[in-house]
Amino acid sequence: MAPISVGDTVTVELIPEPGIVLTCDRPDLAVDPTNLAYRAAALFIEKYGVKEGVKIHLAKRVPIGAGLGGGSSDGAHVLLALRKLTGIAAPDAELAEIAGQLGSDVPFFIYRRPAVCKGRGEIIEPVLDWKRDYAGLLIHPGFGVSTPWAYQTYAQNPQKGKAGATLDFGTLRNDLEPPVFGKYLWLPTAKAWLLGQAEVAGALMSGSGSSVFAILQEGADAEALAGRFRGEFGEGMFVAPFRTFSEPF
């Protein structure tokens, strides 16, 4: 897994009154205790006995249900923000333990660098010799894929996804592609289009979908590729150039 430059904006502040206030610029996103950002704040307050309240605002950019860990990243960064705001000297590993109570991929975002994630995702091995950062293009079709459905369908007929390009960090392969591609035909069509472009080094579905990304050749123009993709698939599509990053901010 690798962090990328496309993300939500999470604003966190301490307030005098106890409690948690969560707002979001997306009216279709729950802002109650089911939200990972809210739950992260509650766990931090309980763990460290914080007396103040917490106010959080989410400005969403990452599509919901996209296989990109948008909600997980929000939860992790609430923990990171509260560590800084309260001055509590909790090491990353301790925050990652709290993050693991929120979801399998939340601990990854505590470390803010490429990592090998094992177990159900909560065992994090940061990659310290990441060779270089990559430019890429991220696309989302406007619909989501149920993660439980994807894993359940895979379990009924487990098979390896098709191996793609081998890059510095390894070979691109996603074993959830066969079940997801069999139902959502837009996704393999988009991936095949990306692989047919000269500046694309490799392409893959992200997680359980429904996003697909391309890793670009060094020096390629991501904006130009984005323009061609919109011309082929529609102007209303979510298309975002990105870069991976390998140093914690």
N, C-alpha and C positions, 0 to 999 in steps of 0.2 A: 504494500500500500504506500502511496506517496501523496503528500499534501500538495494542493495546487492553489493558484492565485485567485481562482473564482470562489467567492464565499459570501456569506451573510455578514451584516454588520451588527454586532451585539454590543449594546451600551448598558453598562452596569454601574450603579452607584449605591452607596450606603445612605439610608435615610434614618431619622431619629426614631420613628415609630416602628415597633416590631411588626414583622409580617413580610410578605412577598407581594410585590405589585408587578405584574407582567403585562406588557402591551406589545402589539405587533401591527405592522402595516398591511398584513394580509388578513382580511376579515374571516377567511375560511380556515384559519389555523387556530386551534384551541389555545387559550391563554389561562388555563386552569391547572390544577395539580397533575394532570396527565401529560403536560408539556415537559420535555426533557430539560429545558432551561429552568423551569420552575422547580422541578424535582432536584436538579443539581444544587440550586440555592438552598433548598430545604435540607438536603443531606449535609452540605457544608455548615450551615447554621447549627444543626444538631451535633455534628462531629466535634466542632470547635467551640461550641457555646457562645456564638456571636450574639451580642445583645441588640445590635442595631437591626433595622429592617433592610430589605434589599429591593431596589427598583430596577427592572430590566426592560429594555426595549429591543425588539428584533426587527431589523430591516431585512426582509428576505430577498435574496437573489437566487440562491440555489433552488431549483425546482423541487417540489415535494414528491416523495415516492420515486425518486430518480436513480436510486442506487449509488448516491454520492455521499451519503452520511451527513447531509445538511443539518438535520436535527441533532445528530450525535455530536457534530462539531459545535453547535450552539451550546449544548450542555457542558461539554468539556471546557469551552472558553468562559463560561460562567464560573466554573471552578478556578480557572487560572486568574480571572479578573478579581475574584474575591480573595484569593491568596495575596494578590498585590495590594488590594485596597485595605485589607485588615492587617497586613504585615505579618501574618502567620507563616512561619518558616516551614511549610510542609514541602518535603521533597516531591519530585515528580512521581516517584513510585508510590508514595502515599496517596497523592491525588488520583493516580491511576486505579488504586484499589477502590476508592469512592466511585470513580467513573464506571468501574465494572459492575456496580449495582444498578447503573442506569441502562446499560446495554452492551452487547458484545463488542461493538466497534468504537465505543466512546473512549476507552483508554488510549487508543492509537493517537487521538488528537491532543492528548496531554503532552506528548513528546515533540510534536510539531516538526517532524522530519520523516524521511522514508524509513519504513520498518517492515520486517517480516512478522506477520501476525499469525499465531498458532492457537491451538485449542479451539474454542468457539470465537476466537478473535481477541481475547483478553490477554494473551501471553505475547508481550511486545519485545521484539529484539531490534532496536534501532540499527539502521545500516550506517556505519561510520565511514565507510569507504565508497560512498556514492560517487560515481565517476564524474557526472556532470548533470546539470539540470536540463530539462527538455521543454521545448515549446510544443503546444498541441492545440487541438480544436475539440471542443466539447459540444455535443448536440443532444437535445432532448425533444421528443416528439409531441409532448403535450399530454401524454397519458402516462400512468404509472403501471408498475408490475408488482403484484403482491409477493413479498419476499417469502412468506410461509408457503404460498402456492408453488413458487419456483423450486424451493428445496424439496417439497413433497413430491412434485412431479419428477424431479431429478432422481429421488430415492426409488421411485417405481421402475426406473430404467437407467441406472447410473452408467454414464459413458463419458469419456473425455471429450472436451471441446476441441475444435480444430486448432492445432498449433500454428501460430503466426510467426512474425518476425522475431529474431533473436537480437536483443539490444544489450547494452552494457550490463543491465541488471538481471537479465534472464530472457526467457522466451514468453511471448504473449500467448496466454491460453486461459479461457474461462469455461469451466465445466458446466456452468449454468446456461451457456448459450444454446445447446441443443434443445432443451425443453422450452426455453423462452422463445427462441427463434421459430419453433414449430407452431406457436400460437400467434405471435405478434410479428407478422411478415414484414412490416415496415422496417424493423430493426436489421435483419440481414440485408435488406435492400440498401439501407443507408450505409452499413458497414462495407458492402461490396463497392458502392460508389466511392467511398473514401479510399479504399485500397487501390482503386483504379486511377487515382490522382498522382502525378509524378512526384509531388513534394511530400507525400505521405510515406513514412517509414514502416508504419504498422497501425492497425486499428483493432478495437476490442469493445465488447460491451462492458460497462462498469458494474461490478457487483451482480445483483440479480436483475438489473435493468431498472428503468428503461432508457438510461443514457448510453450513448456510444461515443467513444473518443478516438481521435487519431493522434499519434505521435509523429511529429514532422521531422523531415530532414533538416540538418543544421543549416541555418540561414534562410529557411523557407518563410514566405510571407503568409502568416496565419489569417490576416484580414482579407487578403485576396481569395484565399480558399473559402473563407466564410461567405464572401459575396457570391462565389460560384455555387456554393451549397444552397444558399437561400434562393438563388435563381432557379435551381433544379427542383427543390423540395418545397418552396414557399417562403414568402417574406415574413410570415408570422412565427416562424420557428425560433425556438431558443437556440442560439448558436453563439458560443463564447470562446475566443482564443484564451489560452492559459499558459502558464509556465509551472513546472514543478519547482519546489524549493527544498533545499537540503540543510539549511541552517535555522535553528530555532530563533524566533524573533523575540 
